[in-house]
Amino acid sequence: MKIAIVHDSIFGNTAKIAEAIADALRPGNEVALLPVGEAKSLALAGLDLLVVGSPTRGFRPTPAISEYTEGLDSAQLAGTRTAAFDTRIAAEDIHPAPLRWVVEAGGYAADRIAASFANKGCVSAGTPGGFVVTGTEGPLREGEIARARDWALGLARVA
């Protein structure tokens, strides 16, 4: 399979998740791992799976990821298998409780990326992935790298 993983990262946590996903998918596949700034020239033709990830910032992906996904050509992307992931603070770690409700109601970046793909006629390769950081700047919660690898392998099994 020909796979591209595009990500944005502010504190390095989302990049670590993207690298874990790429590592899990590399055996037997052609995998390109690209920061969003380098992805604008990515050829979509012949791509079997496009995975896009972002930190959650104000319930949304970063502006760079939003611009990237919005700028993708629907005609070239239609029918392509896609997956979305994000890094986020776990709802149970948000205090006080009313703020937790706001975050749960507002959502996360992966859901918005997945919705953007659906609007372009893409085929979802799996449930959006959410990987937990322990604070605004991280680090990743223990076990999240392994969870990212497992999530990625689940995407490959659906192929």
HUKADA-V385878 format. One record per helix or strand of 3 or more residues. SS is the DSSP state (H for helix, E for strand). FROM is the first residue (numbers start at 0). TO is the last residue. Records with the same first field share a line. If there is no record, write none. Layout:
BEGIN
SS->FROM-TO  FROM-TO
END
This chain:
BEGIN
E->1-6  29-34  48-54  80-88  128-132
H->12-25  35-37  62-70  73-76  90-92  96-105  108-118  143-157
END
